[in-house]
Amino acid sequence: MTSPDGITWTARTAAETSDWYSVTYGNSLFVAVSGSGKVMTSPDGIDWTARSAAEANFWGSVTYGNGLFVAVSSNGTNQVMTSPDGITWTSHSAAEANSWYSVTYGNGLFVAVSGNGTNRVMTSPDGITWTPRSAAEANFWTSVTYGNGLFVAVAWGTNRVMTSPDGTTWTARTAAESNQWLSVTYGNGLLW
């Protein structure tokens, strides 16, 4: 669905029937990924075209940065895929074989978070080679974003927020309530 103002929404037809989990915009193109190993692209958010993913994984998140689309998955052999145009995708190894749920780009760095594993954060300057990082706590990290010079991730667990100025060193923060936080974003000077 699309909206010019976030208030009034219009239903659109997807390129294929699937569980679409994430959409991003970059290089004049919308790119969406699904939990059944599918990708679709659109120049206007209205007309969508099916594309082949690098692998038939559960692709749960996609972002755009530094001229590259990057997606992460919670399963599969190679849990990262990249594309310069949203059409042709290449698979890459994640830093660890975790369930990677979210990826973002900021300050020259791709950052992904996972719900399990020894190191629940990984970073990459190019989307191809990834380095494991320690999360602030061993929580089920579901979403990460970048805004106002800060990476912020949310989860369910003990302290359900963590922040990092560089994507490498993370500090635990107390959430407003002990909810299962599923998504975080930045806009208009606020983290939401």
N, C-alpha and C positions, 0 to 999 in steps of 0.2 A: 504494500500500500504506500501511497505517496501523499505528501501534503506540502503546500507552499508556506504554511504558517505553524504547523504542529498542532493545529486545532481541528481543522476540517480535513478528513482523510478520504482518499479514493482508492478502491480496491483495484489491483492490477493482476494480470495473469502471469504466473511464474513460467519460466522456460520448461520446467518439468515439475511433476509432483514429488515433493521431498520435504524433509524437515529442515528448513533453512534456519540456521542458527546465528549467522553473522553477516553484516554487510558493511562495506566501507566505500570511500570515494577517493579517487586519485587519478591524475593524468587524464582528466575529462571522462572518467569511466567509473560506474558503479560496479562493484564485484561482490557477489554473495557466495557463501560456502554452506554446505549442508552436512548433516550427520550421516548421510548415506553415500558419501564419497563423490559429491557432485559440486560443480561450479556453474554459475551463470553470470553474464555480464550485460550491462545496459548503458548506453550513452546518455539516457534521459530519465532512467528510473521507471519508465513506462513499458517499453518494449525490451524483452529479455531474450538472450541467446544462450543455449546450453553449451558448456565447454567441458573438456575432459580434465579431471583432476590428475595430479601426478600419481596418486595411489588411491584406492577405494577405502579411505580411512573415515573416521568420524571427525570431520573438520568442524571445529566449534568456534573458531575465531579467525578473522582476517583483518589486516591493517595495511596501510600504505605509508611509505616513507622513503626518502632518498632515491626516488625513481623506481621503487620496487614494491610489489604486492607480496606480503608474507602471511601465510596461514599456518596454524598449529592444530594438531589433533590429539585426541586422548587415547588413540590406539594405533596399531600398524607398525610396520618395520621402520619406516622413515616418517617421523612425526612432524616434519616441517616441509613446506613446499613454497617455492618462490616463483614469481613471474614478473617480467618487466612490462607486460602489456595486458595481463589478466586473461590471456587466451592460452598461451603455452606455458605449462607449469613444469618445474623441476623439483624432485624430491631431495631432501637432505636429512641427515641424522640430527636428532635433538641431542642436547647435552647429556640427558639421561632418559631412560625409557619410562617416563612418568606419564600421567594423564594431564596433558597440557590443555588448559581451558581458555586462556586468553592471551592475546599479544597486542602490544602497542608500540608506537614509535615516538621518540622524543629526544631532543638534545643529541642527535647523531647516533642514537642507539635503539635497537629493537630489544624489548623486554617482554618475556613470557612468564606466566605463573601456572602452577599445577596444583592438583588436589592431593597428591601423594608423592612419595619418594624421599630420598635423602636430602637432596637440594631441590627446593620447590620454586626456584627462580632460575632463569637462564637468560643470558644477554648475548647480543651479537651486533657488531658494527655494520655488518653487510647482509644479514639474514641467512647466511650460508654456514658460517662457522660459529658454533655456540659454546658458551662457557657457563658451567654450573655456578650458581650463587646460593648462599644460605639465606633462607627466609627468616624473618624476625621470629616467627613461631611456626611449629609444625601443624598449621591449620589447613583446611580445605580451601585453598585460594581459588576464587572463581573469576575474578575480573581485575584488570589493571589498566590504568590510563596515565596520561601525562598532561600536566597543565601548570602554568605559573612556576616553572622551574622545578617541578616535583613529580616523581612517579608515585602513584597511590594505588594500592591493591586492597580488595575487600574479600571477606571469607566468612565461614562459620568456624567456630573454635573458641579459643580463650580471648585474646584481644583480636578483634575482627577487622582491624585496619592496620596496614603498615605503610610507611612512607620511606622514600629514598631520594636524595638529590641527584644521585648518579646511577641508579639501577644496580649498584653493587652492594652497598651497605644499607641495610634496612632496619628501621626502628618500629617497634610495636606501638600501636595507638589503641585507645579504648573507643569502641563504637558508641553511638548514642544509645543504642539498645542492643540486646543480645539476640538479634535476628539472624536469619540465614541470608546474608547480603550477597546478591547475585551479579550486580553490575555497578560500575562506577564510571563517570565521565566528567569532562570539564567544559564549562561554557560560561561566558559573560562574567568572568572573574570568580566563579565558584566551582568547587568540586561537589558533585551530586552523587 
